[in-house]
């Protein structure tokens, strides 16, 4: 029996750490927003602090080679700029607007839409193979529809409270009209935010060919802070909105910048480079569970039956999509010639080029 090694468990530990950090970060941010802190200004502080945290990390861990590793080609820079615009700026602004209008439990439930939205976007541009006569394709389509149904339930059916309900008899019909416009607006912001995050995952696949995970995380945070600052200053011209007045607001900014952006961006970039985007998406339900538990304990958020039913539907749809992707991976490995690895021979020298599918089910 070979010696126990943690090498194969590093991606697992990285994603568990990432989801735990995201759950705590959103709870701190929600607490800061409840004290009156601007959700838009929070994005600028978060990305700026992340940039400052990554600079010394890159220098001390990589030295001069790390600084040299920041250089990218024009194509690589354009890809990183778009990834920062959608995944670092647009995603974060809409994410915190939705959190401010809704709650942390809603954020955690809708985050499970990422694999489905990624599949829809990839299929629409021809990066995902869609064969209507294939069971795997129908699994991904049906899983996406189940996720959409769960989202509709979360949006338009709040329902009675599950815990501490004053009415022992659950009136499911009248609760349909308890949803206000702020809740619907929060869901709308989070849906667009989820689409931006899916686009980030799509863009990170080619970006990993140009930049290593740590310099990539620094580029994303730096460009995102430069993009968000003028946009937020235009939307929040009042200088008093930029002041940090309480310990909670300061703690939320520091934690979100250092851990939420710097650490999580690095861990996610590294995990995508070794396991692919779908492996990362598999851990989204863990984020949901951690957030719901912590939100009930610390913020005393109420859990409604509609949110629970919608979350179960979204998670169920998530795993249907992931099953379809897993079957895709098995089908590719059963081919006589593996389509993911192509060997080109030129002048009696072999150059191995590995083509990684957009959404892979890696078992490395």
The 8 nearest C-alpha neighbors of each residue, nearest first, counted from 0:
[[1, 2, 3, 4, 5, 7, 6, 8],
 [2, 0, 3, 4, 5, 6, 7, 8],
 [1, 3, 4, 0, 5, 6, 7, 8],
 [2, 4, 1, 5, 0, 6, 7, 8],
 [5, 3, 6, 2, 7, 8, 1, 9],
 [4, 6, 8, 7, 9, 3, 12, 10],
 [5, 7, 4, 8, 9, 10, 3, 11],
 [8, 6, 5, 9, 4, 10, 11, 363],
 [9, 7, 5, 11, 6, 10, 12, 4],
 [8, 10, 12, 11, 6, 7, 13, 5],
 [11, 9, 13, 12, 8, 270, 14, 7],
 [12, 10, 8, 14, 13, 9, 15, 7],
 [11, 13, 9, 15, 10, 14, 16, 8],
 [12, 14, 10, 16, 11, 15, 9, 266],
 [13, 15, 17, 16, 11, 12, 18, 10],
 [16, 14, 12, 18, 17, 13, 19, 11],
 [17, 15, 19, 13, 14, 18, 12, 20],
 [18, 16, 14, 20, 15, 19, 263, 13],
 [19, 17, 286, 21, 15, 20, 16, 14],
 [18, 20, 16, 22, 21, 17, 15, 23],
 [19, 21, 17, 23, 18, 22, 24, 16],
 [22, 20, 24, 18, 19, 23, 259, 25],
 [21, 23, 290, 19, 25, 24, 20, 286],
 [24, 22, 26, 20, 25, 21, 27, 19],
 [25, 23, 21, 27, 22, 26, 255, 20],
 [26, 24, 28, 27, 22, 23, 29, 21],
 [25, 27, 29, 23, 28, 24, 30, 103],
 [28, 26, 30, 251, 24, 25, 29, 31],
 [27, 29, 25, 31, 30, 26, 251, 24],
 [28, 30, 32, 26, 31, 27, 25, 33],
 [29, 31, 27, 33, 28, 32, 26, 34],
 [32, 30, 248, 28, 34, 33, 29, 36],
 [33, 31, 36, 29, 35, 34, 30, 28],
 [32, 34, 30, 31, 35, 29, 36, 99],
 [33, 35, 31, 32, 36, 30, 248, 245],
 [36, 34, 32, 33, 37, 31, 240, 38],
 [35, 37, 32, 31, 34, 38, 248, 240],
 [38, 36, 40, 39, 41, 240, 35, 32],
 [37, 39, 41, 40, 95, 96, 36, 32],
 [40, 38, 41, 37, 42, 231, 92, 43],
 [41, 39, 43, 37, 42, 38, 241, 44],
 [40, 42, 38, 44, 39, 43, 45, 37],
 [41, 43, 45, 40, 39, 44, 46, 92],
 [44, 42, 40, 46, 45, 41, 224, 228],
 [45, 43, 47, 41, 42, 46, 48, 252],
 [44, 46, 256, 42, 48, 43, 252, 47],
 [45, 47, 49, 224, 220, 43, 48, 44],
 [48, 46, 50, 44, 49, 224, 45, 43],
 [49, 47, 256, 51, 45, 50, 46, 44],
 [48, 50, 256, 261, 46, 52, 257, 47],
 [51, 49, 47, 53, 48, 52, 220, 221],
 [52, 50, 48, 49, 54, 53, 47, 55],
 [53, 51, 49, 50, 54, 257, 48, 55],
 [52, 54, 56, 50, 51, 55, 217, 57],
 [53, 55, 57, 56, 51, 52, 50, 58],
 [56, 54, 58, 57, 53, 59, 52, 51],
 [57, 55, 53, 59, 54, 58, 60, 52],
 [56, 58, 54, 60, 55, 61, 59, 65],
 [57, 59, 62, 55, 61, 56, 60, 65],
 [60, 58, 56, 62, 61, 57, 55, 65],
 [61, 59, 57, 58, 56, 62, 65, 55],
 [60, 62, 65, 58, 57, 64, 59, 63],
 [63, 61, 58, 65, 64, 59, 60, 66],
 [62, 64, 66, 65, 67, 61, 58, 68],
 [63, 65, 67, 62, 66, 61, 68, 58],
 [66, 64, 61, 68, 63, 67, 62, 57],
 [65, 67, 63, 68, 69, 64, 58, 62],
 [68, 66, 64, 65, 69, 70, 63, 62],
 [67, 69, 65, 66, 70, 64, 214, 210],
 [70, 68, 67, 66, 214, 71, 65, 210],
 [71, 69, 68, 67, 72, 66, 210, 76],
 [72, 70, 75, 76, 69, 73, 209, 210],
 [71, 73, 75, 74, 76, 70, 209, 77],
 [74, 72, 76, 75, 77, 71, 78, 70],
 [75, 73, 77, 72, 76, 78, 71, 79],
 [74, 76, 72, 78, 73, 77, 71, 209],
 [75, 77, 79, 73, 78, 74, 80, 71],
 [78, 76, 80, 74, 75, 79, 73, 81],
 [79, 77, 75, 81, 76, 80, 82, 74],
 [78, 80, 82, 76, 81, 77, 83, 75],
 [81, 79, 77, 83, 78, 82, 76, 84],
 [82, 80, 84, 78, 83, 79, 85, 77],
 [81, 83, 79, 199, 86, 85, 80, 84],
 [82, 84, 87, 219, 223, 80, 86, 81],
 [85, 83, 81, 88, 82, 87, 86, 89],
 [84, 86, 89, 195, 82, 83, 88, 90],
 [85, 87, 199, 90, 196, 83, 82, 195],
 [86, 88, 83, 223, 84, 85, 90, 91],
 [89, 87, 84, 223, 91, 90, 227, 85],
 [90, 88, 85, 92, 91, 84, 86, 93],
 [89, 91, 192, 86, 195, 93, 88, 92],
 [90, 92, 94, 88, 93, 89, 87, 95],
 [91, 93, 89, 94, 95, 90, 39, 88],
 [94, 92, 96, 188, 192, 90, 91, 95],
 [95, 93, 91, 97, 92, 96, 189, 192],
 [96, 94, 98, 97, 93, 92, 38, 99],
 [95, 97, 93, 99, 98, 94, 92, 38],
 [96, 98, 185, 100, 95, 94, 188, 99],
 [99, 97, 95, 101, 102, 96, 100, 103],
 [98, 100, 96, 97, 101, 95, 32, 29],
 [99, 101, 97, 185, 98, 181, 96, 182],
 [102, 100, 98, 185, 99, 182, 97, 105],
 [101, 103, 98, 105, 104, 106, 99, 100],
 [102, 104, 106, 105, 98, 107, 25, 26],
 [103, 105, 107, 291, 106, 102, 290, 108],
 [104, 106, 108, 103, 107, 102, 109, 101],
 [107, 105, 103, 104, 109, 108, 110, 98],
 [106, 108, 287, 104, 110, 105, 109, 103],
 [107, 109, 105, 310, 110, 106, 287, 111],
 [110, 108, 111, 106, 112, 107, 105, 150],
 [109, 111, 107, 112, 108, 113, 106, 193],
 [110, 112, 109, 113, 283, 108, 314, 313],
 [113, 111, 110, 115, 109, 114, 116, 146],
 [112, 114, 116, 111, 115, 197, 193, 117],
 [115, 113, 117, 116, 112, 280, 118, 317],
 [116, 114, 143, 118, 117, 112, 113, 119],
 [115, 117, 119, 113, 118, 114, 112, 120],
 [116, 118, 197, 114, 120, 115, 119, 113],
 [117, 119, 115, 121, 116, 120, 122, 114],
 [120, 118, 116, 122, 117, 121, 123, 115],
 [121, 119, 123, 117, 122, 118, 116, 124],
 [120, 122, 126, 118, 127, 123, 124, 119],
 [123, 121, 127, 125, 119, 124, 120, 126],
 [122, 124, 120, 121, 125, 119, 126, 127],
 [125, 123, 122, 121, 126, 120, 127, 119],
 [124, 126, 122, 127, 123, 121, 128, 129],
 [127, 125, 121, 124, 122, 128, 357, 123],
 [128, 126, 122, 121, 125, 129, 118, 357],
 [127, 129, 130, 126, 122, 125, 136, 121],
 [130, 128, 136, 127, 131, 122, 133, 125],
 [131, 129, 133, 132, 136, 128, 137, 135],
 [130, 132, 133, 136, 129, 137, 134, 135],
 [133, 131, 130, 134, 136, 137, 135, 129],
 [132, 134, 130, 135, 136, 131, 137, 129],
 [135, 133, 137, 136, 138, 132, 131, 323],
 [134, 136, 323, 138, 133, 137, 326, 139],
 [137, 135, 139, 138, 133, 134, 129, 130],
 [136, 138, 140, 134, 139, 135, 141, 133],
 [139, 137, 135, 141, 323, 136, 140, 142],
 [138, 140, 320, 142, 136, 137, 323, 141],
 [141, 139, 137, 143, 142, 138, 136, 144],
 [142, 140, 144, 138, 143, 139, 137, 145],
 [143, 141, 316, 319, 320, 145, 139, 144],
 [142, 144, 146, 115, 140, 141, 145, 316],
 [143, 145, 147, 141, 146, 142, 148, 140],
 [146, 144, 316, 148, 142, 143, 147, 141],
 [147, 145, 313, 316, 149, 143, 144, 148],
 [146, 148, 144, 150, 149, 145, 143, 151],
 [149, 147, 145, 151, 150, 146, 144, 152],
 [150, 148, 309, 312, 146, 152, 313, 147],
 [149, 151, 147, 153, 148, 152, 309, 154],
 [150, 152, 154, 148, 149, 153, 155, 147],
 [153, 151, 149, 156, 309, 150, 154, 155],
 [152, 154, 306, 309, 150, 151, 305, 156],
 [155, 153, 151, 152, 183, 156, 150, 186],
 [154, 156, 152, 153, 151, 178, 157, 175],
 [157, 155, 175, 152, 305, 158, 153, 154],
 [158, 156, 305, 303, 178, 306, 174, 175],
 [157, 159, 174, 305, 304, 303, 156, 171],
 [160, 158, 303, 304, 169, 161, 174, 157],
 [159, 161, 303, 164, 162, 302, 304, 301],
 [160, 162, 303, 304, 302, 164, 159, 163],
 [161, 163, 164, 160, 302, 301, 303, 165],
 [164, 162, 165, 161, 160, 301, 166, 167],
 [163, 165, 160, 166, 162, 161, 167, 159],
 [166, 164, 163, 167, 160, 168, 162, 159],
 [165, 167, 168, 164, 169, 159, 170, 163],
 [168, 166, 169, 165, 164, 170, 163, 159],
 [169, 167, 166, 170, 165, 164, 171, 159],
 [170, 168, 171, 167, 159, 166, 158, 160],
 [169, 171, 172, 173, 168, 174, 159, 158],
 [170, 172, 174, 169, 173, 158, 159, 175],
 [173, 171, 174, 170, 175, 158, 176, 169],
 [172, 174, 175, 171, 170, 176, 177, 158],
 [175, 173, 158, 177, 176, 172, 171, 157],
 [174, 176, 156, 173, 177, 172, 157, 158],
 [175, 177, 174, 178, 173, 156, 155, 179],
 [178, 176, 174, 175, 179, 157, 158, 156],
 [177, 179, 176, 157, 155, 182, 156, 175],
 [180, 178, 181, 182, 177, 183, 176, 184],
 [179, 181, 183, 182, 184, 178, 185, 100],
 [182, 180, 184, 183, 179, 100, 185, 101],
 [181, 183, 185, 180, 184, 179, 101, 186],
 [184, 182, 180, 186, 185, 181, 154, 187],
 [185, 183, 187, 181, 186, 182, 180, 188],
 [186, 184, 97, 182, 188, 100, 183, 187],
 [185, 187, 189, 183, 184, 188, 190, 182],
 [186, 188, 184, 190, 185, 189, 183, 191],
 [189, 187, 185, 93, 97, 191, 186, 190],
 [188, 190, 192, 186, 187, 191, 97, 94],
 [191, 189, 193, 187, 192, 188, 186, 194],
 [190, 192, 194, 193, 188, 189, 195, 187],
 [193, 191, 90, 189, 195, 190, 194, 93],
 [194, 192, 196, 190, 191, 195, 113, 189],
 [193, 195, 197, 191, 196, 192, 116, 198],
 [196, 194, 198, 192, 85, 90, 193, 197],
 [197, 195, 199, 193, 86, 198, 194, 90],
 [198, 196, 117, 194, 200, 199, 195, 113],
 [197, 199, 201, 195, 196, 200, 202, 194],
 [198, 200, 196, 86, 202, 82, 197, 201],
 [201, 199, 197, 203, 198, 202, 276, 196],
 [202, 200, 198, 199, 203, 204, 197, 357],
 [201, 203, 199, 204, 200, 205, 198, 82],
 [202, 204, 206, 200, 201, 205, 207, 199],
 [203, 205, 202, 206, 207, 201, 357, 200],
 [206, 204, 207, 208, 203, 202, 209, 201],
 [207, 205, 203, 208, 209, 204, 210, 202],
 [206, 208, 210, 205, 209, 204, 203, 211],
 [209, 207, 206, 205, 210, 204, 211, 75],
 [208, 210, 206, 207, 75, 71, 211, 205],
 [211, 209, 207, 215, 208, 206, 212, 214],
 [210, 212, 213, 214, 215, 207, 209, 68],
 [211, 213, 215, 268, 269, 265, 214, 216],
 [212, 214, 216, 215, 265, 211, 217, 57],
 [215, 213, 217, 216, 69, 212, 211, 218],
 [214, 216, 212, 218, 213, 217, 210, 211],
 [217, 215, 219, 213, 265, 264, 214, 218],
 [218, 216, 214, 220, 215, 219, 53, 50],
 [217, 219, 215, 221, 216, 220, 222, 214],
 [220, 218, 83, 216, 217, 222, 221, 223],
 [219, 221, 223, 46, 217, 50, 218, 222],
 [222, 220, 218, 224, 50, 223, 219, 217],
 [223, 221, 225, 224, 219, 220, 218, 83],
 [222, 224, 226, 83, 220, 87, 88, 225],
 [223, 225, 46, 227, 221, 226, 47, 222],
 [226, 224, 222, 223, 228, 227, 221, 229],
 [227, 225, 223, 224, 228, 222, 229, 88],
 [226, 228, 224, 230, 225, 88, 229, 43],
 [227, 229, 231, 230, 225, 43, 226, 224],
 [230, 228, 232, 231, 227, 233, 226, 225],
 [231, 229, 227, 233, 232, 228, 234, 226],
 [230, 232, 234, 233, 228, 229, 235, 227],
 [231, 233, 235, 229, 236, 234, 230, 228],
 [232, 234, 230, 231, 235, 236, 229, 228],
 [233, 235, 231, 232, 236, 230, 39, 229],
 [234, 236, 232, 237, 233, 231, 240, 238],
 [237, 235, 232, 233, 238, 234, 231, 240],
 [236, 238, 239, 235, 240, 241, 232, 234],
 [239, 237, 240, 241, 236, 242, 235, 232],
 [238, 240, 241, 242, 237, 236, 243, 235],
 [239, 241, 238, 242, 237, 37, 235, 36],
 [242, 240, 239, 238, 40, 243, 37, 237],
 [243, 241, 239, 240, 244, 238, 36, 40],
 [242, 244, 248, 245, 249, 241, 36, 246],
 [243, 245, 242, 248, 246, 249, 36, 247],
 [246, 244, 247, 248, 243, 249, 34, 31],
 [245, 247, 249, 248, 250, 244, 243, 251],
 [246, 248, 250, 245, 249, 31, 251, 30],
 [247, 249, 31, 251, 245, 246, 250, 243],
 [250, 248, 246, 252, 251, 247, 253, 243],
 [251, 249, 247, 253, 248, 252, 254, 246],
 [250, 252, 27, 248, 254, 249, 28, 253],
 [253, 251, 249, 255, 45, 250, 254, 256],
 [254, 252, 256, 250, 255, 251, 257, 249],
 [253, 255, 251, 257, 258, 256, 252, 250],
 [256, 254, 259, 252, 253, 45, 258, 24],
 [257, 255, 45, 49, 48, 253, 260, 254],
 [258, 256, 49, 261, 254, 255, 253, 52],
 [257, 259, 262, 254, 261, 255, 260, 256],
 [260, 258, 255, 263, 256, 257, 21, 261],
 [259, 261, 256, 263, 264, 258, 49, 262],
 [262, 260, 49, 257, 264, 258, 263, 53],
 [261, 263, 258, 265, 264, 260, 266, 259],
 [264, 262, 266, 260, 265, 259, 17, 261],
 [265, 263, 267, 216, 260, 261, 266, 262],
 [264, 266, 268, 216, 262, 263, 267, 213],
 [267, 265, 263, 269, 268, 264, 270, 13],
 [266, 268, 270, 264, 269, 265, 263, 271],
 [269, 267, 212, 265, 271, 270, 266, 264],
 [268, 270, 272, 266, 212, 267, 271, 265],
 [269, 271, 267, 273, 272, 268, 274, 10],
 [272, 270, 275, 268, 276, 274, 273, 269],
 [271, 273, 269, 270, 274, 275, 268, 207],
 [272, 274, 270, 271, 275, 269, 363, 10],
 [275, 273, 361, 271, 270, 272, 278, 276],
 [274, 276, 271, 359, 277, 278, 272, 273],
 [277, 275, 279, 271, 278, 358, 200, 280],
 [278, 276, 280, 279, 358, 275, 359, 281],
 [277, 279, 281, 280, 276, 275, 274, 360],
 [278, 280, 276, 277, 281, 282, 14, 271],
 [281, 279, 277, 282, 278, 283, 114, 276],
 [282, 280, 278, 279, 283, 277, 284, 321],
 [281, 283, 280, 285, 284, 279, 14, 286],
 [282, 284, 286, 285, 280, 111, 281, 287],
 [285, 283, 287, 286, 282, 288, 314, 111],
 [286, 284, 288, 287, 283, 282, 289, 18],
 [285, 287, 18, 283, 289, 284, 288, 290],
 [288, 286, 107, 284, 290, 285, 289, 108],
 [287, 289, 285, 291, 290, 286, 292, 284],
 [290, 288, 286, 292, 287, 291, 293, 285],
 [291, 289, 22, 293, 287, 292, 288, 294],
 [292, 290, 294, 104, 288, 293, 289, 287],
 [291, 293, 295, 289, 290, 294, 288, 296],
 [292, 294, 296, 290, 295, 291, 297, 289],
 [295, 293, 298, 291, 297, 296, 292, 300],
 [294, 296, 299, 300, 292, 293, 298, 297],
 [297, 295, 293, 294, 299, 298, 292, 300],
 [296, 298, 294, 299, 293, 295, 300, 26],
 [297, 299, 294, 300, 295, 296, 30, 293],
 [300, 298, 295, 296, 297, 294, 301, 293],
 [301, 299, 295, 298, 294, 302, 102, 296],
 [300, 302, 303, 299, 160, 295, 162, 161],
 [301, 303, 160, 161, 300, 304, 306, 162],
 [304, 302, 160, 306, 159, 305, 161, 158],
 [303, 305, 307, 158, 306, 159, 161, 308],
 [306, 304, 157, 158, 308, 156, 307, 303],
 [305, 307, 153, 309, 303, 304, 308, 310],
 [306, 308, 304, 310, 305, 309, 311, 303],
 [309, 307, 305, 311, 310, 306, 304, 312],
 [308, 310, 149, 153, 312, 306, 152, 307],
 [309, 311, 313, 307, 108, 312, 308, 306],
 [310, 312, 314, 308, 309, 313, 315, 307],
 [313, 311, 149, 315, 309, 310, 314, 316],
 [312, 314, 146, 310, 316, 149, 315, 311],
 [313, 315, 317, 311, 316, 312, 310, 111],
 [316, 314, 312, 317, 313, 318, 311, 319],
 [315, 317, 142, 146, 145, 319, 313, 314],
 [318, 316, 314, 320, 315, 319, 313, 321],
 [317, 319, 321, 320, 315, 316, 322, 314],
 [318, 320, 142, 316, 322, 321, 317, 138],
 [321, 319, 139, 142, 323, 317, 318, 322],
 [320, 322, 318, 324, 323, 319, 325, 317],
 [323, 321, 325, 319, 324, 320, 318, 326],
 [324, 322, 135, 320, 326, 321, 138, 325],
 [323, 325, 327, 321, 322, 326, 360, 320],
 [324, 326, 322, 328, 327, 323, 360, 321],
 [325, 327, 329, 323, 328, 324, 330, 322],
 [328, 326, 324, 330, 325, 329, 323, 331],
 [327, 329, 325, 331, 326, 330, 360, 332],
 [330, 328, 326, 332, 331, 327, 333, 325],
 [331, 329, 327, 333, 328, 332, 326, 334],
 [330, 332, 328, 329, 333, 334, 327, 337],
 [333, 331, 329, 330, 334, 337, 328, 335],
 [334, 332, 330, 331, 329, 335, 337, 336],
 [335, 333, 336, 332, 331, 337, 330, 338],
 [334, 336, 337, 333, 332, 338, 331, 330],
 [337, 335, 334, 338, 340, 333, 332, 341],
 [338, 336, 339, 334, 340, 332, 335, 331],
 [337, 339, 340, 336, 341, 331, 334, 354],
 [340, 338, 354, 337, 355, 353, 341, 356],
 [341, 339, 353, 338, 337, 354, 352, 342],
 [340, 342, 352, 351, 353, 343, 339, 338],
 [343, 341, 351, 350, 352, 344, 340, 349],
 [342, 344, 350, 349, 341, 345, 351, 352],
 [345, 343, 349, 348, 347, 350, 342, 346],
 [344, 346, 348, 347, 343, 349, 350, 342],
 [347, 345, 348, 344, 349, 343, 350, 342],
 [346, 348, 345, 344, 349, 343, 350, 342],
 [349, 347, 345, 346, 344, 350, 343, 351],
 [350, 348, 344, 343, 351, 345, 347, 342],
 [349, 351, 343, 342, 352, 344, 348, 345],
 [352, 350, 342, 349, 353, 341, 343, 340],
 [351, 353, 341, 342, 350, 354, 340, 343],
 [354, 352, 340, 339, 355, 351, 341, 342],
 [353, 355, 339, 340, 352, 356, 341, 338],
 [354, 356, 339, 353, 357, 359, 204, 358],
 [357, 355, 358, 359, 354, 339, 127, 126],
 [356, 358, 359, 355, 126, 201, 204, 127],
 [359, 357, 356, 277, 276, 275, 360, 324],
 [358, 360, 275, 356, 361, 357, 277, 276],
 [359, 361, 325, 328, 324, 277, 362, 278],
 [360, 362, 274, 359, 363, 275, 278, 328],
 [361, 363, 360, 274, 328, 359, 278, 273],
 [362, 361, 274, 273, 7, 360, 275, 10]]
